[in-house]
Amino acid sequence: MTDDVIQLFENTESDHKINIQQSNNKDLPDTTLENAQLQKLIVKHIDKLPEDFRIVFVLRAVEQLSVKETAEILNIKEKTVKTRYFRAKRILRSQIQSYLKVTGMQIYEFGDHHCDVIYSNVMAYINHAK
């Protein structure tokens, strides 16, 4: 995925959604194909999660419900929601990293256009923060 900046499964408490940000080349055929492949990969591994983890992950990451809302819907403690969500993200991260390693697929290739996009985004952020 040379044209994507992908943030998946962050460990911060405030993060509760899957965030895939695309570069300005989102309409290019190769980028569209890469995004579709990535989405299929993520969904495939979400489907493999143990049911308790999958339900919490979908409610938090996909439906973007709060910890409290998820706990109320599932009739479980908020701590249990947090634990299951954290473990689901850890499992997904591990499975996807293993898959990428085995297949040789690289999400972040250094150099070429991807490097230019990252550099531009960082510089824009720095200039905007001033």
KAJOHU-V447421 format. One record per residue. N is the residue number from 1. SS is DSSP state (@ for helix, = for strand, . for the rest). Layout:
n: (N N)
ss: (SS SS)
This chain:
n: (1 2 3 4 5 6 7 8 9 10 11 12 13 14 15 16 17 18 19 20 21 22 23 24 25 26 27 28 29 30 31 32 33 34 35 36 37 38 39 40 41 42 43 44 45 46 47 48 49 50 51 52 53 54 55 56 57 58 59 60 61 62 63 64 65 66 67 68 69 70 71 72 73 74 75 76 77 78 79 80 81 82 83 84 85 86 87 88 89 90 91 92 93 94 95 96 97 98 99 100 101 102 103 104 105 106 107 108 109 110 111 112 113 114 115 116 117 118 119 120 121 122 123 124 125 126 127 128 129 130)
ss: (. . . = = = = . . . . . . . . . . . = = = = . . . . . . @ @ @ @ @ @ @ @ @ @ @ @ @ @ @ @ @ @ @ . . . @ @ @ @ @ @ @ @ @ @ @ @ . . . . @ @ @ @ @ @ @ @ . . . @ @ @ @ @ @ @ @ @ @ @ @ @ @ @ @ @ @ @ @ @ @ @ @ @ @ . . . . . . . . @ @ @ @ @ @ @ @ @ @ @ @ @ @ @ @ @ @ .)
